[in-house]
Amino acid sequence: MTTPVSAPAGDLTPDSPAVARVPAPSAWWVLIAGVIGLVASTTLTVEKIEILLNPSYVPSCNINPIVSCGSVMVTPQASLLGFPNPLLGLVAFTVVIVTGVLALANVALPQWYWAGLTGGVLIGAVFVHWLIFQSLYRIGALCPYCMVVWAVTISLLVVVASIALRPALHRRGGAGWVLYQWRWSIAALWFTAVFLLIMARFWDYWSTLL
């Protein structure tokens, strides 16, 4: 009979809190969210290039006076850092897609990686909420592809944060555990609040469609 050889104390195993193996549903959503976000960002980038080449170009997402990408794309808020905002999405969502592929391949990524990704998505979520405010109360128009990015970013934050915080949630109880257990209910309320803000802000227009 051979005696099992234990790993050195400093080594990390796939089950170690410092290494995160991701449940399949979470891994799938990271990948799907990355793909959706990348498609939306790519479409916005193409539409922005078309407008730059031809100022009279009408974007495909100009649906009505309120839901209109063109009205948003030509504003300073659409190029906050001096270049079109969708370029940030091209880079960020590519990283998310690669992460999703690795997670689905059952590659155990270090816990610090998920913590860093959570921080990046959190920054993106803050930026998204700034854009929501600007769209509703400064620009007065909604960009459909932008709203897709909003929804993807918020839901992605919930999933990625759940992965990053999972090792700390083995001990049940406390505020962290409660937030974890209710995360999707909180996200649903989050989406509902944004929806109600949109309805209230543009109710004068929506009411004409009834």
N, C-alpha and C positions, 0 to 999 in steps of 0.2 A: 504494500500500500504506500502510495506516495503522499507526502505531507504537502498541503497547499502552501504555496509561497505567497506571503502577503506583500502588497505593494509598499514601497517606501512611504513613510509618513507624509512626505511632502508632495507625493504624486496625486494627481486628480483623476478620479474615475468618473464614468458617465453619470453615476448616481450621486456624485459629490455636489453639495450646494453651490460650489464655484463653477459648475458646468451644467448647462441647462439643456435637457432633452425636451422637446416641445410636443405637446399632444397634437395628434393629427389635425383635429378641427382648427386649432389655433394656427398651425403651420399653413394649412390651406387658406385660411383667411388672410394671413400675411401676404401670401403669394397673389391671391385674387385681388386684394386691395391694391397691391403694387401694380398689377397689370391695369386695373381700372384707372388708377391715378395716372399712370404713364400714358395711357391712351388719351385721357382728357387733357393732360399737359401737352402732348404732341399735337393734338387737334388745335388747342389754343395757340400754340407756337406757329403752326401753319397759317391759321387765320390772321394772326398778327403780322406775319411776313406779307401776306396778301394785301393787308391794309397799308403797310409801308410802301409796297410797290405800286399800289393803286388806291389812292385815298377815296375814290368813289366805290370801292368794292363793298358789297353787302355780305357780311358773314352769314354762314348757313344757320347760325344760332340766333339770328334776329327774328324773333317770333312775333312780338308785339311791342308796344311802346315801353312796357315794363321789363319783359324778358327779352333782353337785347344785349348780346355780347359786344356788338360794335360800340354801344354807348359807354361800356366799361373799359374796353381796350384802349381808347384814345385818351384816357384820363391819366394824370400823373401817378395816381395810386397803382395803376397797372404796371408801372416800371419803378417801383419804390427804390431799388438799389442802382438805378441808372440803366437797367436792361429789363426786358419783359419778365414779369414774375414767373411765367410758365417754364422758363429755363431752369429755375430752381427745382420745379417739379420733375423735370427730366432727369436731373441728377439724383434727387432724393428718392423718387420712386424706383429708379434703377437699383439703388442700394436695397430697397425694400424687397424687390423681386428676387435679387440674389440671395437675400436672407431667407426668404420663403422657400426657395429651391433647396438651400442647404438644410433647412429645418425638415422639409419633406424627405430629404435623403437621409434623415436621421443622423445628421452631423451634429455632435454636441458642441455648441458654441459656448464660450466662456460667459459666465454670468455678467461680467463687466461689459461685455459686448451688448447684451440685452439692455443693461442699465443705460449705456451710452445711446443706444437706439431709442430708448424711451425718452431720454432727454432731447434728442433731435426731433422726435415726433411731437413732444410737448411744445418745443419752440415753433414747430409748424402749426400746431393747434392755436397757439397764441396769435400767430400771424393770420391764420384763417379767421379768427374772431375779430381781428382788426379790420380785415377785408369785409366781413359781414357788416360791421358798423359803417364802414365807408360806403358800401353798396346801398345800404338802407337809408342812411341819414345824410350822406354827402353827395353821392352820385345819383341816387334815385333810380337805379336800374339793377336788374339781376342778370348774371351771366350763367346760363345753364351748365356749361362745362365747369365753371368755377364752383357751382353748387355741388357738382359731383365730387370735386376735390374736397370741398368742405366735409361732406358726409363720409368720404373714405378716410380722411385724416382723423376725424373724431372717433370713428369706430376702430381705426387702427391704433389709436392711443390706448383705448380700453384693452385691446388684445395684447399689445406689446407690454404695457405696464403690468398686466396680469402675469405674463411670462417672467418679467424682470423681478417682480415682487414675490413670486411663488415660494422661493426658499425661505423667505421671512414669514410665510403664512402657515408653516407647519404647526405652529402653536396657535390653537384656536382661541378666539376671544380677542377683545381689544378693537379699537377703531379701524385698524388696518383690515382685520378679518371681516368686519361688518361691511366696509366699503367693497371688499373683494366679492363677498356674497351677493351684494346688491348692485354690482357694477353695471349690468345690462339694464336694470331698472333705472339707474341714474342716467345711463346713456339715452334711454328712451325719453326720459323727462327732458334731457338736454336737447334732443332733436325736436321734441314737441315745443319747447320754448322758442327755438329758432323759427319753427314753422309759424307759431302764433305771432312773433314779431314781424315776419314777412306779411302775414295776412293783415295785421293791424296797420302796418306802414302803408300798404298799397290798397287798403280796403275801398277807397274811392273808385279805383279802377276795377278791382275784382267784382264789386257790387254791380257794375254795368254789364257784367257777363252773365249774371244770374237771370 
